[in-house]
Amino acid sequence: GFRRAFITYDNLLVGQEWTTFMNLTALPETLDFVAFPSDGTVFVRQPQVRYTLGGLQLALENPETSVLPGGGGAVSGSGDGLMPDFVARYNFKLKSAELSLSGLLRQLKVENAAGATTPAVDDTATGAGIGLAGKIPFGSDDLKFMLTSGKGIGRYLALGTSADAVLTGDQLDAISVTNGYLAYKHSWTPKWRSTFTLSALAIDNPVAQTGGAVTKSVQSASINLLYSPVAKLTFGAELRHANRELENGQDGNLDRLQFSAKYSY
């Protein structure tokens, strides 16, 4: 399907676009479009209606709730939400820094019909989150960062590594999550540059409800070298190390060397 498909009229945007909760200015330059410090970022595209007035952005967005079954298992979208997610973001400058403060308020909802052996379930919970992101220039270098925390906002963070809530019997309980990253870009010459990133995700699971086979934390670090012989063409190499730990104590590491070539048009 379409990644982005929207129309704008004056200050109004209607359609599928990056969530207003996400500050695109703060995204670092890495090789992989998805696997930049994904454990530390907000990353969602979805249908929305957004109004912009100067630095203030207000939006009503897709209300889908991601639900983890009690005891663990496959996360699924409930598709039962009636109240849209409400997002507010304020973009501002502090000297040369480009910054944003964002807030998210949402109703989590699951409504399952009774089955042959299961009773009907109809429950709601509240999700809310805050975020600070930005870009701070240092001459030709810059520091980009993002810090987000909340409860019941897992679908918005780290490519959905955490569910919004866990459903135990007929009780829907929101899950708390915090993530963020720091990314420093250094320009070696006008054509050569590197980005260094540190990124992390921490999930406060109610283990008695979720079970132990769910992600507790993820950390990653990366460094790359990018070369642009002309403005629209970039060649790059990147080394990444990451670690993931489950609530039951199991963990694993990832090491990856990646190469890329990109032409912008």
Salt bridges, closest charged atoms under 4 A:
GLU17 OE1 - ARG4 NE 2.71
GLU29 OE1 - ARG193 NE 2.79
ASP85 OD2 - ARG106 NE 2.86
ASP85 OD2 - ARG155 NH2 3.42
GLU111 OE1 - LYS109 NZ 3.86
ASP122 OD1 - LYS109 NZ 3.04
ASP141 OD2 - HIS186 ND1 2.69
ASP142 OD2 - LYS185 NZ 3.47
ASP164 OD1 - ARG106 NH1 2.96
GLU238 OE1 - ARG240 NH2 3.33
ASP255 OD1 - HIS241 ND1 2.70
